[in-house]
Amino acid sequence: MSPNIEEIKPDDMSVYDAPEYFASQKVNAIVRQFPPEQTIGWVFGADTAIVLNDKMYGKPQNIDEAKEFLKTFSGKTHEVVSGIALFNGNLNYLSTRVSKNSVTFKELTEKE
């Protein structure tokens, strides 16, 4: 099953909280696809974003945007923020976590 959500961060939400929020939204979207009488076991969702200067970067939409991202990150340290959500259908319980890691890019040349 695949979740169908719009990854739009609420205005009052920190970019650092968004991946955890999106992961839980993905899980909720999947859970809602099951008929009410069906038993749900475990459902897992995840989302990752890159944060640089309080701006959130998701997956590049095309090769040109990917190249632009690489130029932007060149020679800088950014944070990779991953959120996970795990739903236990037997307990009707959702648990979420977030991980933040710093990544430093070397200065890239045009050729690279």
A tleap script that builds the chain and sets N, CA, C and O, in Angstrom:
source leaprc.protein.ff14SB
mol = sequence {
  NMET SER PRO ASN ILE GLU GLU ILE LYS PRO
  ASP ASP MET SER VAL TYR ASP ALA PRO GLU
  TYR PHE ALA SER GLN LYS VAL ASN ALA ILE
  VAL ARG GLN PHE PRO PRO GLU GLN THR ILE
  GLY TRP VAL PHE GLY ALA ASP THR ALA ILE
  VAL LEU ASN ASP LYS MET TYR GLY LYS PRO
  GLN ASN ILE ASP GLU ALA LYS GLU PHE LEU
  LYS THR PHE SER GLY LYS THR HIE GLU VAL
  VAL SER GLY ILE ALA LEU PHE ASN GLY ASN
  LEU ASN TYR LEU SER THR ARG VAL SER LYS
  ASN SER VAL THR PHE LYS GLU LEU THR GLU
  LYS CGLU
}
set mol.1.N position { 0.846 -1.180 0.000 }
set mol.1.CA position { 0.000 0.000 0.000 }
set mol.1.C position { 0.887 1.238 0.000 }
set mol.1.O position { 1.993 1.243 0.542 }
set mol.2.N position { 0.381 2.248 -0.605 }
set mol.2.CA position { 1.145 3.488 -0.682 }
set mol.2.C position { 0.297 4.643 -0.143 }
set mol.2.O position { -0.877 4.777 -0.490 }
set mol.3.N position { 0.910 5.480 0.715 }
set mol.3.CA position { 0.141 6.619 1.228 }
set mol.3.C position { -0.011 7.694 0.169 }
set mol.3.O position { 0.857 7.870 -0.685 }
set mol.4.N position { -1.107 8.400 0.234 }
set mol.4.CA position { -1.339 9.501 -0.691 }
set mol.4.C position { -1.532 10.761 0.146 }
set mol.4.O position { -2.657 11.133 0.480 }
set mol.5.N position { -0.422 11.411 0.479 }
set mol.5.CA position { -0.496 12.626 1.293 }
set mol.5.C position { 0.229 13.758 0.579 }
set mol.5.O position { 1.133 13.530 -0.225 }
set mol.6.N position { -0.180 14.966 0.885 }
set mol.6.CA position { 0.545 16.142 0.409 }
set mol.6.C position { 1.527 16.533 1.497 }
set mol.6.O position { 1.132 16.786 2.635 }
set mol.7.N position { 2.789 16.584 1.155 }
set mol.7.CA position { 3.798 16.936 2.144 }
set mol.7.C position { 3.935 18.455 2.216 }
set mol.7.O position { 4.874 19.046 1.682 }
set mol.8.N position { 2.971 19.058 2.891 }
set mol.8.CA position { 2.975 20.508 3.089 }
set mol.8.C position { 3.122 20.765 4.579 }
set mol.8.O position { 2.262 20.384 5.372 }
set mol.9.N position { 4.209 21.407 4.950 }
set mol.9.CA position { 4.498 21.687 6.347 }
set mol.9.C position { 3.598 22.807 6.854 }
set mol.9.O position { 3.529 23.871 6.238 }
set mol.10.N position { 2.904 22.578 7.976 }
set mol.10.CA position { 2.129 23.675 8.559 }
set mol.10.C position { 3.031 24.876 8.869 }
set mol.10.O position { 4.178 24.696 9.277 }
set mol.11.N position { 2.530 26.071 8.682 }
set mol.11.CA position { 3.333 27.286 8.856 }
set mol.11.C position { 3.955 27.402 10.238 }
set mol.11.O position { 5.064 27.918 10.378 }
set mol.12.N position { 3.258 26.930 11.251 }
set mol.12.CA position { 3.756 27.075 12.615 }
set mol.12.C position { 4.662 25.924 13.047 }
set mol.12.O position { 5.037 25.845 14.217 }
set mol.13.N position { 5.017 25.034 12.125 }
set mol.13.CA position { 5.846 23.876 12.449 }
set mol.13.C position { 7.298 24.117 12.061 }
set mol.13.O position { 7.580 24.648 10.987 }
set mol.14.N position { 8.211 23.727 12.932 }
set mol.14.CA position { 9.645 23.814 12.654 }
set mol.14.C position { 10.011 22.845 11.532 }
set mol.14.O position { 9.416 21.775 11.409 }
set mol.15.N position { 10.980 23.222 10.727 }
set mol.15.CA position { 11.460 22.322 9.672 }
set mol.15.C position { 12.040 21.042 10.277 }
set mol.15.O position { 12.072 20.006 9.613 }
set mol.16.N position { 12.492 21.105 11.516 }
set mol.16.CA position { 13.064 19.947 12.187 }
set mol.16.C position { 11.989 18.954 12.651 }
set mol.16.O position { 12.287 17.784 12.890 }
set mol.17.N position { 10.747 19.418 12.778 }
set mol.17.CA position { 9.647 18.549 13.185 }
set mol.17.C position { 8.891 17.961 11.999 }
set mol.17.O position { 8.138 17.000 12.159 }
set mol.18.N position { 9.082 18.525 10.825 }
set mol.18.CA position { 8.299 18.128 9.650 }
set mol.18.C position { 8.476 16.663 9.251 }
set mol.18.O position { 7.467 16.013 8.975 }
set mol.19.N position { 9.693 16.093 9.200 }
set mol.19.CA position { 9.802 14.691 8.794 }
set mol.19.C position { 9.042 13.729 9.713 }
set mol.19.O position { 8.436 12.770 9.237 }
set mol.20.N position { 9.071 13.976 11.004 }
set mol.20.CA position { 8.328 13.135 11.943 }
set mol.20.C position { 6.816 13.279 11.694 }
set mol.20.O position { 6.077 12.295 11.731 }
set mol.21.N position { 6.380 14.494 11.447 }
set mol.21.CA position { 4.976 14.775 11.147 }
set mol.21.C position { 4.549 14.056 9.863 }
set mol.21.O position { 3.500 13.414 9.831 }
set mol.22.N position { 5.365 14.165 8.802 }
set mol.22.CA position { 5.026 13.516 7.535 }
set mol.22.C position { 5.008 11.989 7.674 }
set mol.22.O position { 4.158 11.325 7.081 }
set mol.23.N position { 5.940 11.430 8.453 }
set mol.23.CA position { 5.960 9.984 8.675 }
set mol.23.C position { 4.655 9.537 9.330 }
set mol.23.O position { 4.076 8.525 8.934 }
set mol.24.N position { 4.195 10.281 10.325 }
set mol.24.CA position { 2.943 9.905 10.996 }
set mol.24.C position { 1.742 10.096 10.067 }
set mol.24.O position { 0.790 9.318 10.127 }
set mol.25.N position { 1.774 11.115 9.213 }
set mol.25.CA position { 0.695 11.319 8.251 }
set mol.25.C position { 0.631 10.170 7.247 }
set mol.25.O position { -0.456 9.755 6.845 }
set mol.26.N position { 1.779 9.664 6.848 }
set mol.26.CA position { 1.826 8.526 5.924 }
set mol.26.C position { 1.201 7.291 6.570 }
set mol.26.O position { 0.411 6.585 5.944 }
set mol.27.N position { 1.564 7.037 7.833 }
set mol.27.CA position { 1.000 5.889 8.541 }
set mol.27.C position { -0.515 6.045 8.671 }
set mol.27.O position { -1.260 5.099 8.415 }
set mol.28.N position { -0.967 7.220 9.063 }
set mol.28.CA position { -2.408 7.453 9.206 }
set mol.28.C position { -3.147 7.244 7.879 }
set mol.28.O position { -4.253 6.705 7.860 }
set mol.29.N position { -2.534 7.671 6.778 }
set mol.29.CA position { -3.162 7.491 5.465 }
set mol.29.C position { -3.303 6.008 5.126 }
set mol.29.O position { -4.314 5.599 4.554 }
set mol.30.N position { -2.311 5.208 5.468 }
set mol.30.CA position { -2.372 3.767 5.213 }
set mol.30.C position { -3.437 3.117 6.093 }
set mol.30.O position { -4.249 2.328 5.610 }
set mol.31.N position { -3.432 3.448 7.381 }
set mol.31.CA position { -4.389 2.855 8.318 }
set mol.31.C position { -5.822 3.137 7.871 }
set mol.31.O position { -6.691 2.273 7.989 }
set mol.32.N position { -6.069 4.334 7.364 }
set mol.32.CA position { -7.423 4.696 6.910 }
set mol.32.C position { -7.861 3.910 5.667 }
set mol.32.O position { -9.051 3.867 5.356 }
set mol.33.N position { -6.921 3.293 4.960 }
set mol.33.CA position { -7.269 2.511 3.774 }
set mol.33.C position { -7.853 1.140 4.126 }
set mol.33.O position { -8.489 0.507 3.283 }
set mol.34.N position { -7.645 0.679 5.352 }
set mol.34.CA position { -8.171 -0.621 5.767 }
set mol.34.C position { -9.654 -0.516 6.107 }
set mol.34.O position { -10.087 0.487 6.674 }
set mol.35.N position { -10.431 -1.530 5.771 }
set mol.35.CA position { -11.826 -1.537 6.198 }
set mol.35.C position { -11.893 -1.591 7.729 }
set mol.35.O position { -11.019 -2.192 8.353 }
set mol.36.N position { -12.909 -0.979 8.345 }
set mol.36.CA position { -12.988 -0.925 9.809 }
set mol.36.C position { -12.964 -2.295 10.480 }
set mol.36.O position { -12.461 -2.424 11.597 }
set mol.37.N position { -13.498 -3.319 9.817 }
set mol.37.CA position { -13.552 -4.643 10.430 }
set mol.37.C position { -12.254 -5.439 10.287 }
set mol.37.O position { -12.120 -6.509 10.881 }
set mol.38.N position { -11.303 -4.933 9.509 }
set mol.38.CA position { -10.056 -5.664 9.279 }
set mol.38.C position { -9.056 -5.401 10.404 }
set mol.38.O position { -8.883 -4.268 10.854 }
set mol.39.N position { -8.415 -6.461 10.838 }
set mol.39.CA position { -7.361 -6.344 11.849 }
set mol.39.C position { -6.114 -5.755 11.199 }
set mol.39.O position { -5.704 -6.182 10.120 }
set mol.40.N position { -5.525 -4.784 11.855 }
set mol.40.CA position { -4.302 -4.150 11.352 }
set mol.40.C position { -3.158 -4.557 12.273 }
set mol.40.O position { -3.252 -4.405 13.491 }
set mol.41.N position { -2.094 -5.068 11.697 }
set mol.41.CA position { -0.923 -5.432 12.485 }
set mol.41.C position { -0.040 -4.214 12.721 }
set mol.41.O position { -0.369 -3.339 13.521 }
set mol.42.N position { 1.059 -4.171 12.030 }
set mol.42.CA position { 2.014 -3.071 12.153 }
set mol.42.C position { 2.032 -2.267 10.858 }
set mol.42.O position { 1.931 -2.832 9.769 }
set mol.43.N position { 2.163 -0.950 10.981 }
set mol.43.CA position { 2.326 -0.072 9.821 }
set mol.43.C position { 3.483 0.862 10.132 }
set mol.43.O position { 3.518 1.493 11.189 }
set mol.44.N position { 4.442 0.947 9.195 }
set mol.44.CA position { 5.640 1.768 9.379 }
set mol.44.C position { 5.682 2.862 8.318 }
set mol.44.O position { 5.392 2.612 7.149 }
set mol.45.N position { 6.044 4.076 8.731 }
set mol.45.CA position { 6.226 5.184 7.799 }
set mol.45.C position { 7.503 5.934 8.130 }
set mol.45.O position { 7.942 5.951 9.280 }
set mol.46.N position { 8.095 6.551 7.126 }
set mol.46.CA position { 9.329 7.308 7.332 }
set mol.46.C position { 9.387 8.477 6.369 }
set mol.46.O position { 8.762 8.461 5.308 }
set mol.47.N position { 10.142 9.487 6.753 }
set mol.47.CA position { 10.368 10.642 5.896 }
set mol.47.C position { 11.706 11.265 6.268 }
set mol.47.O position { 12.088 11.276 7.438 }
set mol.48.N position { 12.407 11.775 5.285 }
set mol.48.CA position { 13.707 12.404 5.512 }
set mol.48.C position { 13.770 13.721 4.766 }
set mol.48.O position { 13.271 13.846 3.647 }
set mol.49.N position { 14.389 14.700 5.402 }
set mol.49.CA position { 14.603 16.001 4.761 }
set mol.49.C position { 16.005 16.487 5.090 }
set mol.49.O position { 16.613 16.071 6.076 }
set mol.50.N position { 16.492 17.358 4.258 }
set mol.50.CA position { 17.761 18.043 4.510 }
set mol.50.C position { 17.422 19.461 4.920 }
set mol.50.O position { 16.563 20.105 4.318 }
set mol.51.N position { 18.106 19.947 5.957 }
set mol.51.CA position { 17.876 21.308 6.439 }
set mol.51.C position { 19.192 22.078 6.364 }
set mol.51.O position { 20.217 21.650 6.895 }
set mol.52.N position { 19.135 23.218 5.694 }
set mol.52.CA position { 20.281 24.121 5.596 }
set mol.52.C position { 19.769 25.539 5.744 }
set mol.52.O position { 18.889 25.970 4.999 }
set mol.53.N position { 20.316 26.261 6.702 }
set mol.53.CA position { 19.907 27.647 6.965 }
set mol.53.C position { 18.393 27.763 7.168 }
set mol.53.O position { 17.748 28.660 6.624 }
set mol.54.N position { 17.839 26.841 7.958 }
set mol.54.CA position { 16.407 26.804 8.279 }
set mol.54.C position { 15.503 26.611 7.070 }
set mol.54.O position { 14.309 26.903 7.136 }
set mol.55.N position { 16.059 26.123 5.968 }
set mol.55.CA position { 15.261 25.790 4.791 }
set mol.55.C position { 15.274 24.279 4.626 }
set mol.55.O position { 16.314 23.632 4.745 }
set mol.56.N position { 14.096 23.731 4.350 }
set mol.56.CA position { 13.961 22.289 4.197 }
set mol.56.C position { 14.028 21.911 2.722 }
set mol.56.O position { 13.362 22.508 1.876 }
set mol.57.N position { 14.852 20.902 2.437 }
set mol.57.CA position { 14.997 20.375 1.081 }
set mol.57.C position { 14.492 18.938 1.070 }
set mol.57.O position { 14.921 18.123 1.887 }
set mol.58.N position { 13.598 18.627 0.165 }
set mol.58.CA position { 13.104 17.260 -0.001 }
set mol.58.C position { 13.835 16.600 -1.148 }
set mol.58.O position { 14.967 16.962 -1.468 }
set mol.59.N position { 13.189 15.640 -1.761 }
set mol.59.CA position { 13.782 14.973 -2.912 }
set mol.59.C position { 13.780 15.940 -4.092 }
set mol.59.O position { 12.780 16.615 -4.338 }
set mol.60.N position { 14.892 16.011 -4.823 }
set mol.60.CA position { 14.877 16.849 -6.028 }
set mol.60.C position { 13.883 16.298 -7.036 }
set mol.60.O position { 13.735 15.084 -7.170 }
set mol.61.N position { 13.208 17.181 -7.737 }
set mol.61.CA position { 12.176 16.789 -8.696 }
set mol.61.C position { 12.742 16.355 -10.043 }
set mol.61.O position { 12.075 15.664 -10.814 }
set mol.62.N position { 13.981 16.766 -10.319 }
set mol.62.CA position { 14.595 16.410 -11.602 }
set mol.62.C position { 16.102 16.580 -11.484 }
set mol.62.O position { 16.602 17.000 -10.440 }
set mol.63.N position { 16.816 16.259 -12.534 }
set mol.63.CA position { 18.284 16.303 -12.523 }
set mol.63.C position { 18.810 17.721 -12.335 }
set mol.63.O position { 19.823 17.930 -11.668 }
set mol.64.N position { 18.122 18.690 -12.922 }
set mol.64.CA position { 18.572 20.077 -12.779 }
set mol.64.C position { 18.461 20.541 -11.336 }
set mol.64.O position { 19.354 21.215 -10.823 }
set mol.65.N position { 17.362 20.177 -10.683 }
set mol.65.CA position { 17.207 20.553 -9.281 }
set mol.65.C position { 18.223 19.816 -8.410 }
set mol.65.O position { 18.723 20.380 -7.437 }
set mol.66.N position { 18.529 18.575 -8.746 }
set mol.66.CA position { 19.539 17.813 -8.004 }
set mol.66.C position { 20.902 18.502 -8.103 }
set mol.66.O position { 21.619 18.609 -7.108 }
set mol.67.N position { 21.255 18.964 -9.296 }
set mol.67.CA position { 22.525 19.681 -9.483 }
set mol.67.C position { 22.536 20.974 -8.668 }
set mol.67.O position { 23.551 21.330 -8.069 }
set mol.68.N position { 21.409 21.668 -8.650 }
set mol.68.CA position { 21.302 22.916 -7.879 }
set mol.68.C position { 21.466 22.649 -6.382 }
set mol.68.O position { 22.132 23.407 -5.677 }
set mol.69.N position { 20.855 21.568 -5.908 }
set mol.69.CA position { 21.005 21.186 -4.499 }
set mol.69.C position { 22.476 20.941 -4.178 }
set mol.69.O position { 22.978 21.420 -3.161 }
set mol.70.N position { 23.170 20.195 -5.043 }
set mol.70.CA position { 24.574 19.893 -4.799 }
set mol.70.C position { 25.414 21.171 -4.744 }
set mol.70.O position { 26.307 21.292 -3.906 }
set mol.71.N position { 25.130 22.108 -5.624 }
set mol.71.CA position { 25.836 23.396 -5.586 }
set mol.71.C position { 25.555 24.127 -4.272 }
set mol.71.O position { 26.455 24.719 -3.675 }
set mol.72.N position { 24.304 24.079 -3.834 }
set mol.72.CA position { 23.913 24.753 -2.594 }
set mol.72.C position { 24.623 24.137 -1.391 }
set mol.72.O position { 25.053 24.862 -0.494 }
set mol.73.N position { 24.753 22.813 -1.361 }
set mol.73.CA position { 25.342 22.121 -0.214 }
set mol.73.C position { 26.868 22.111 -0.257 }
set mol.73.O position { 27.512 21.821 0.752 }
set mol.74.N position { 27.447 22.420 -1.403 }
set mol.74.CA position { 28.896 22.367 -1.580 }
set mol.74.C position { 29.622 23.211 -0.539 }
set mol.74.O position { 29.361 24.405 -0.392 }
set mol.75.N position { 30.544 22.563 0.182 }
set mol.75.CA position { 31.376 23.268 1.158 }
set mol.75.C position { 30.648 23.647 2.441 }
set mol.75.O position { 31.187 24.399 3.253 }
set mol.76.N position { 29.451 23.147 2.635 }
set mol.76.CA position { 28.646 23.529 3.802 }
set mol.76.C position { 28.268 22.304 4.640 }
set mol.76.O position { 28.338 21.168 4.173 }
set mol.77.N position { 27.873 22.560 5.869 }
set mol.77.CA position { 27.345 21.514 6.743 }
set mol.77.C position { 25.841 21.699 6.842 }
set mol.77.O position { 25.356 22.784 7.159 }
set mol.78.N position { 25.119 20.638 6.568 }
set mol.78.CA position { 23.653 20.658 6.673 }
set mol.78.C position { 23.220 19.545 7.617 }
set mol.78.O position { 24.037 18.725 8.037 }
set mol.79.N position { 21.964 19.520 7.939 }
set mol.79.CA position { 21.448 18.466 8.803 }
set mol.79.C position { 20.503 17.570 8.008 }
set mol.79.O position { 19.703 18.045 7.202 }
set mol.80.N position { 20.609 16.277 8.248 }
set mol.80.CA position { 19.696 15.305 7.682 }
set mol.80.C position { 18.755 14.904 8.814 }
set mol.80.O position { 19.187 14.370 9.836 }
set mol.81.N position { 17.476 15.166 8.622 }
set mol.81.CA position { 16.469 14.912 9.653 }
set mol.81.C position { 15.543 13.814 9.145 }
set mol.81.O position { 14.884 13.968 8.116 }
set mol.82.N position { 15.501 12.708 9.876 }
set mol.82.CA position { 14.645 11.584 9.509 }
set mol.82.C position { 13.619 11.348 10.604 }
set mol.82.O position { 13.950 11.313 11.789 }
set mol.83.N position { 12.378 11.188 10.192 }
set mol.83.CA position { 11.305 10.877 11.126 }
set mol.83.C position { 10.741 9.515 10.801 }
set mol.83.O position { 10.605 9.148 9.634 }
set mol.84.N position { 10.410 8.761 11.847 }
set mol.84.CA position { 9.765 7.474 11.652 }
set mol.84.C position { 8.497 7.414 12.489 }
set mol.84.O position { 8.387 8.075 13.522 }
set mol.85.N position { 7.550 6.621 12.033 }
set mol.85.CA position { 6.307 6.405 12.761 }
set mol.85.C position { 5.964 4.922 12.657 }
set mol.85.O position { 6.036 4.331 11.579 }
set mol.86.N position { 5.593 4.336 13.780 }
set mol.86.CA position { 5.243 2.920 13.819 }
set mol.86.C position { 3.905 2.770 14.528 }
set mol.86.O position { 3.749 3.175 15.679 }
set mol.87.N position { 2.941 2.180 13.824 }
set mol.87.CA position { 1.601 1.977 14.365 }
set mol.87.C position { 1.408 0.516 14.707 }
set mol.87.O position { 1.677 -0.360 13.885 }
set mol.88.N position { 0.942 0.247 15.922 }
set mol.88.CA position { 0.601 -1.095 16.362 }
set mol.88.C position { -0.918 -1.191 16.368 }
set mol.88.O position { -1.579 -0.610 17.228 }
set mol.89.N position { -1.467 -1.925 15.410 }
set mol.89.CA position { -2.911 -2.042 15.288 }
set mol.89.C position { -3.561 -2.773 16.447 }
set mol.89.O position { -4.698 -2.470 16.807 }
set mol.90.N position { -2.857 -3.735 17.039 }
set mol.90.CA position { -3.420 -4.471 18.169 }
set mol.90.C position { -3.630 -3.574 19.380 }
set mol.90.O position { -4.591 -3.751 20.129 }
set mol.91.N position { -2.737 -2.615 19.572 }
set mol.91.CA position { -2.846 -1.688 20.701 }
set mol.91.C position { -3.465 -0.355 20.300 }
set mol.91.O position { -3.759 0.484 21.151 }
set mol.92.N position { -3.663 -0.166 18.977 }
set mol.92.CA position { -4.138 1.116 18.453 }
set mol.92.C position { -3.239 2.253 18.949 }
set mol.92.O position { -3.711 3.259 19.480 }
set mol.93.N position { -1.923 2.060 18.758 }
set mol.93.CA position { -0.929 2.977 19.315 }
set mol.93.C position { 0.067 3.383 18.233 }
set mol.93.O position { 0.573 2.537 17.494 }
set mol.94.N position { 0.341 4.675 18.146 }
set mol.94.CA position { 1.312 5.225 17.200 }
set mol.94.C position { 2.492 5.794 17.974 }
set mol.94.O position { 2.314 6.599 18.888 }
set mol.95.N position { 3.687 5.375 17.608 }
set mol.95.CA position { 4.908 5.879 18.228 }
set mol.95.C position { 5.756 6.541 17.145 }
set mol.95.O position { 5.886 6.005 16.044 }
set mol.96.N position { 6.332 7.701 17.453 }
set mol.96.CA position { 7.173 8.403 16.479 }
set mol.96.C position { 8.521 8.742 17.100 }
set mol.96.O position { 8.647 8.882 18.317 }
set mol.97.N position { 9.517 8.871 16.243 }
set mol.97.CA position { 10.863 9.257 16.663 }
set mol.97.C position { 11.481 10.098 15.552 }
set mol.97.O position { 11.036 10.076 14.405 }
set mol.98.N position { 12.522 10.841 15.932 }
set mol.98.CA position { 13.245 11.650 14.954 }
set mol.98.C position { 14.747 11.503 15.196 }
set mol.98.O position { 15.191 11.348 16.333 }
set mol.99.N position { 15.512 11.555 14.123 }
set mol.99.CA position { 16.968 11.495 14.197 }
set mol.99.C position { 17.528 12.670 13.401 }
set mol.99.O position { 17.096 12.934 12.280 }
set mol.100.N position { 18.497 13.375 13.993 }
set mol.100.CA position { 19.138 14.504 13.318 }
set mol.100.C position { 20.635 14.242 13.251 }
set mol.100.O position { 21.265 13.920 14.259 }
set mol.101.N position { 21.195 14.381 12.063 }
set mol.101.CA position { 22.621 14.154 11.852 }
set mol.101.C position { 23.204 15.265 10.994 }
set mol.101.O position { 22.583 15.711 10.029 }
set mol.102.N position { 24.388 15.704 11.350 }
set mol.102.CA position { 25.087 16.725 10.566 }
set mol.102.C position { 25.946 16.059 9.499 }
set mol.102.O position { 26.625 15.064 9.753 }
set mol.103.N position { 25.901 16.631 8.303 }
set mol.103.CA position { 26.685 16.131 7.177 }
set mol.103.C position { 27.418 17.314 6.561 }
set mol.103.O position { 26.818 18.349 6.272 }
set mol.104.N position { 28.712 17.152 6.366 }
set mol.104.CA position { 29.517 18.210 5.753 }
set mol.104.C position { 29.929 17.777 4.350 }
set mol.104.O position { 30.537 16.723 4.162 }
set mol.105.N position { 29.585 18.610 3.373 }
set mol.105.CA position { 29.993 18.379 1.989 }
set mol.105.C position { 31.355 19.017 1.776 }
set mol.105.O position { 31.640 20.089 2.311 }
set mol.106.N position { 32.173 18.368 1.011 }
set mol.106.CA position { 33.400 19.030 0.585 }
set mol.106.C position { 33.033 20.077 -0.460 }
set mol.106.O position { 31.929 20.055 -1.003 }
set mol.107.N position { 33.920 20.955 -0.732 }
set mol.107.CA position { 33.704 21.950 -1.791 }
set mol.107.C position { 33.768 21.205 -3.129 }
set mol.107.O position { 34.787 20.602 -3.465 }
set mol.108.N position { 32.685 21.255 -3.876 }
set mol.108.CA position { 32.631 20.550 -5.159 }
set mol.108.C position { 33.078 21.449 -6.295 }
set mol.108.O position { 32.828 22.654 -6.285 }
set mol.109.N position { 33.738 20.855 -7.271 }
set mol.109.CA position { 34.110 21.577 -8.474 }
set mol.109.C position { 32.946 21.506 -9.460 }
set mol.109.O position { 32.030 20.706 -9.271 }
set mol.110.N position { 32.966 22.312 -10.488 }
set mol.110.CA position { 31.924 22.267 -11.522 }
set mol.110.C position { 31.867 20.876 -12.162 }
set mol.110.O position { 30.784 20.361 -12.442 }
set mol.111.N position { 33.029 20.275 -12.390 }
set mol.111.CA position { 33.094 18.986 -13.036 }
set mol.111.C position { 32.453 17.883 -12.167 }
set mol.111.O position { 31.821 16.960 -12.680 }
set mol.112.N position { 32.631 18.002 -10.859 }
set mol.112.CA position { 32.064 17.000 -9.951 }
set mol.112.C position { 30.572 17.104 -9.925 }
set mol.112.O position { 29.912 16.343 -9.217 }
savepdb mol mol.pdb
quit
